[in-house]
């Protein structure tokens, strides 16, 4: 039985706790949270122990799940790794690049499993493309959210856009060549809306727009590659593919179009979207990586790469950010 401890049982932490309690082969040994009101609520509802001493807490755990504000990620990761405990930590991986690099070093030296909580990797709409060859040359992304004071201690880049940065880096197997970015601070002291262009060495270009002050929610990614368009709706859990019809595409809806190169047949498909709880799925994958001694799906290296691009974007925005 894998013994799990949870650090931080606030809004997102409770989602993690609920899912851990449903996952087989796992025992939740307790939690650590300095907020009295939150802690008492969890004790009353879940009847699990609360710990006040971090060392005593970690001694009882095989692994910990860190769901704290980003500023606390490093101290908990460092302490756990040095004690040989496996770590699941929410995104962004750490507060600074120096912290992230140090954690990568410690994880490698300690030979523990570390997974970063980029939950969109486990979104059913993205999982539906598992068997599809993704080789995009142009990517367009819109991630829009209504304003919520929770999480505004970091910019919209590290709060929202980093999800899409991680997905794009997992798809585009190429180094970043150039980044252009602009952002505006509207309701907070950091960018609340930003537009970014990432150019890769292989010629792929990604345009990303993220906002946390929108009237409506949207989480869409569009991939354009040779002979195919792929749309991913992370919010509504839908995926569509429009491509040139091939010999094996017998069951797809298709129609002919006239092009300068002659008549071509276009096929449309909606891949089967699995019924998956993304948070539960990522936690189960973390469990499996520990028990089977396999690589985590979103490793510390992945977390570091996403952070690196995010911080390059923040540097590019720099003094161009307009503050009220």
C-alpha atoms as one frame of an Amber mdcrd trajectory, in Angstrom:
protein
   0.000   0.000   0.000   1.493   3.343  -1.129   1.330   5.888   1.684   0.459
   9.377   0.415   0.554  12.675   2.303  -1.098  15.833   0.986   0.410  19.285
   1.500  -2.256  21.945   1.085  -5.962  21.095   1.176  -7.416  24.319  -0.164
  -9.610  24.545  -3.274  -7.497  22.350  -5.572  -6.082  20.287  -2.705  -9.574
  19.024  -1.857 -10.006  17.793  -5.441  -6.736  15.898  -5.074  -7.766  14.504
  -1.697 -11.129  13.272  -3.007  -9.422  11.499  -5.881  -6.668   9.949  -3.769
  -9.331   8.435  -1.532 -10.797   6.652  -4.571  -7.510   5.365  -6.010  -6.652
   1.721  -5.378  -3.380   0.735  -3.750  -3.089   4.049  -1.916  -3.487   5.078
   1.719  -3.806   8.775   2.587  -1.865   8.999   5.862  -2.744  12.626   6.528
  -2.288  16.222   5.478  -0.393  19.395   6.326  -2.050  22.801   6.048  -1.437
  25.877   8.254  -4.907  27.330   7.641  -7.017  26.509  10.712 -10.404  26.890
   9.041  -9.447  24.738   6.060  -7.765  22.119   8.232 -10.728  21.796  10.610
 -13.100  21.447   7.663 -11.033  18.591   6.234 -10.688  16.836   9.595 -14.429
  17.000  10.175 -15.380  15.804   6.682 -12.688  13.221   5.930 -11.562  12.105
   9.392  -7.894  12.023   8.392  -4.979  13.204  10.589  -3.545  16.683  10.419
   0.191  17.111  10.942   2.001  20.139  12.323   5.574  18.840  12.112   6.793
  18.517   8.515   9.540  16.006   9.346   7.228  13.742  11.348   4.694  13.977
   8.523   7.193  13.008   5.836   8.517  10.107   7.891   5.135   8.382   7.496
   4.864   8.973   3.728   6.184   7.144   0.692   5.187  10.117  -1.461   3.671
  13.557  -1.069   1.284  15.596  -3.185   2.098  19.315  -2.996  -0.929  21.514
  -3.721   0.277  24.764  -2.142   0.831  28.250  -3.565   3.865  28.213  -5.868
   6.072  30.058  -3.383   6.068  26.981  -1.129   6.815  24.375  -3.812  10.588
  24.458  -3.475  10.818  24.073   0.293   8.484  21.079   0.333  10.022  19.430
  -2.737  13.529  19.859  -1.380  12.673  18.445   2.034  10.798  15.473   0.586
  13.421  14.628  -2.041  16.252  14.739   0.479  14.325  12.213   2.585  13.884
   9.984  -0.464  10.180  10.624  -0.858   8.459  10.652  -4.247   6.877  13.983
  -5.182   3.843  15.146  -7.096   3.860  18.950  -7.291   1.341  21.245  -8.906
   2.336  23.534 -11.762   4.274  25.727 -12.081   7.085  23.451 -10.912   8.756
  26.133  -8.752   8.747  29.862  -8.124  12.058  30.641  -9.858  14.239  29.021
 -12.492  17.078  28.575  -9.990  14.734  26.658  -7.693  13.508  24.493 -10.577
  17.043  23.663 -11.712  18.059  22.734  -8.176  15.041  20.435  -7.800  15.867
  18.689 -11.093  19.396  18.120  -9.777  18.167  16.807  -6.426  15.614  14.495
  -8.055  18.271  12.990 -10.303  20.682  12.448  -7.398  17.977  10.916  -5.180
  16.517   8.649  -7.865  12.950   9.446  -6.797   9.863   9.864  -8.983   8.737
  13.440  -9.517   5.663  14.475 -11.491   4.518  18.025 -12.249   0.771  18.677
 -12.298   0.223  19.736 -15.896  -3.270  18.280 -15.836  -4.193  19.148 -19.449
  -1.925  16.288 -20.577  -4.663  14.058 -19.150  -7.619  15.968 -20.570  -9.892
  13.502 -22.437  -9.859  15.715 -25.553  -6.059  15.472 -25.706  -5.981  11.772
 -24.809  -8.305  11.161 -27.795  -5.325  11.981 -30.033  -3.021   9.403 -28.477
  -2.860   7.327 -31.687  -2.727  10.342 -34.049   0.608  11.481 -35.472   0.884
  15.120 -34.405   3.385  17.104 -36.472   1.994  20.652 -36.455   3.593  23.493
 -38.351   1.186  26.139 -37.024  -0.602  26.185 -33.672  -3.241  28.616 -32.449
  -4.325  28.657 -28.803  -6.951  30.584 -26.822  -7.238  30.052 -23.067  -9.685
  32.516 -21.542 -10.992  32.541 -17.971 -13.235  34.725 -15.867 -11.482  36.675
 -13.133 -10.862  34.814  -9.878  -8.721  36.372  -7.108  -7.397  32.895  -6.244
  -4.041  32.271  -7.924  -3.333  35.855  -8.915  -0.052  35.851  -6.999   1.453
  34.739 -10.323   0.991  36.170 -13.826  -1.456  34.778 -16.375   1.581  33.199
 -18.061   2.378  30.995 -15.059  -1.260  30.620 -14.050  -2.955  29.685 -17.356
  -0.687  29.839 -20.401   1.830  27.392 -18.920  -0.721  24.589 -19.515  -0.567
  25.243 -23.257   3.189  25.773 -23.233   3.603  22.286 -21.760   1.229  20.705
 -24.300   2.974  22.432 -27.211   6.443  21.431 -26.021   5.248  17.814 -25.717
   4.009  17.883 -29.325   6.637  19.960 -31.117   9.859  18.002 -30.965  12.106
  20.997 -31.617  13.987  23.696 -29.752  12.544  27.186 -29.348  14.135  29.629
 -31.778  12.426  32.929 -30.984   9.742  34.314 -28.654   7.701  37.498 -29.076
   5.257  38.589 -26.379   3.107  41.410 -25.076   0.929  41.615 -21.994  -1.295
  43.940 -19.998  -1.786  44.137 -16.221  -5.434  45.137 -15.740  -6.704  44.022
 -12.341  -3.500  42.788 -10.704   0.164  43.787 -10.599   1.194  41.111 -13.119
  -0.013  40.464 -16.701  -3.686  39.438 -16.774  -3.833  39.048 -20.548  -1.010
  38.151 -22.902  -0.354  37.265 -26.509   2.708  35.213 -27.419   4.345  33.953
 -30.591   6.786  31.043 -30.267   8.908  30.057 -33.245  10.675  26.684 -33.297
  13.812  25.563 -35.100  11.799  23.126 -37.245   9.669  25.993 -38.618   6.604
  25.454 -36.445   4.964  28.626 -35.127   2.613  28.802 -32.134   0.395  31.783
 -31.338  -0.991  31.775 -27.799  -3.507  34.104 -26.154  -4.342  33.788 -22.457
  -6.644  35.973 -20.376  -8.035  35.743 -16.851 -10.354  38.739 -17.239 -12.675
  37.447 -19.955 -16.470  37.331 -19.942 -16.533  33.741 -21.181 -14.374  30.675
 -20.745 -12.450  29.108 -23.599  -9.696  26.490 -23.761  -9.071  25.679 -27.408
  -6.014  24.597 -29.376  -5.903  24.299 -33.160  -3.141  22.360 -34.894  -2.383
  22.755 -38.593  -0.096  20.224 -40.234   0.455  18.824 -43.715  -2.880  17.542
 -45.013  -4.697  17.916 -41.684  -6.372  20.287 -39.229  -6.883  19.141 -35.626
  -9.059  21.007 -33.143  -8.906  20.338 -29.402 -11.540  21.798 -27.084 -10.140
  21.217 -23.595 -13.130  22.884 -21.938 -15.924  20.931 -23.642 -13.889  17.725
 -24.071 -14.244  17.548 -27.852 -11.776  16.762 -30.626 -12.121  17.030 -34.394
  -9.898  16.177 -37.319 -10.253  17.404 -40.900  -7.804  15.857 -43.351  -7.268
  14.562 -46.859  -8.965  11.182 -47.106  -6.725   8.143 -47.207  -7.409   4.571
 -48.325  -8.136   3.351 -44.782 -10.631   6.117 -43.943 -13.724   4.123 -44.965
 -16.072   5.170 -42.150 -15.344   8.890 -42.083 -17.703  11.562 -43.362 -16.134
  12.857 -46.578 -16.758  15.319 -49.387 -14.931  16.404 -52.540 -13.470  19.845
 -53.203 -11.890  21.348 -56.294  -8.352  22.675 -55.856  -5.787  24.076 -58.328
  -4.145  20.664 -58.142  -7.361  18.835 -58.997 -10.243  17.268 -57.069  -9.476
  16.150 -53.517 -11.535  14.330 -50.909 -11.743  15.810 -47.429 -12.545  13.509
 -44.491 -13.911  14.642 -41.135 -13.592  12.677 -37.910 -14.410  13.063 -34.235
 -12.086  10.663 -32.389 -13.617   8.813 -29.450 -13.053  10.885 -26.340 -12.466
   8.661 -23.289 -14.465   9.240 -20.124 -11.579  10.261 -17.908 -11.273  12.293
 -14.717  -8.075  14.195 -15.600  -6.960  14.823 -12.005  -7.574  11.221 -10.986
  -5.786  10.010 -14.113  -2.642  12.062 -13.446  -2.524  10.877  -9.831  -2.988
   7.250 -10.919  -0.147   7.645 -13.418   2.048   9.018 -10.623   1.169   5.999
  -8.465   1.972   3.628 -11.325   5.326   5.286 -12.019   6.319   4.661  -8.393
   5.024   1.087  -8.162   6.352   0.040 -11.585   9.555   2.102 -11.434   8.765
   3.841 -14.724   9.156   7.416 -15.940   6.458   9.873 -14.861   4.274  11.189
 -17.698   5.137  14.817 -16.888   8.638  14.715 -15.464  10.658  17.344 -13.633
  12.456  17.993 -16.947   9.100  18.733 -18.592   8.213  21.048 -15.718  11.549
  22.837 -16.061  11.172  23.280 -19.848   7.674  24.738 -19.509   8.889  27.110
 -16.808  11.870  28.138 -18.915   9.659  29.158 -21.843   7.187  30.873 -19.478
   9.980  32.924 -17.893  11.380  33.844 -21.310   7.899  35.130 -22.169   7.745
  37.161 -18.957  11.154  38.629 -19.755   9.991  39.553 -23.257   6.875  41.233
 -21.880   9.041  43.082 -19.367   8.564  46.813 -19.427   6.002  46.545 -22.218
   3.401  45.496 -19.644   0.927  48.319 -19.143  -0.167  48.800 -15.526  -3.201
  50.678 -14.327
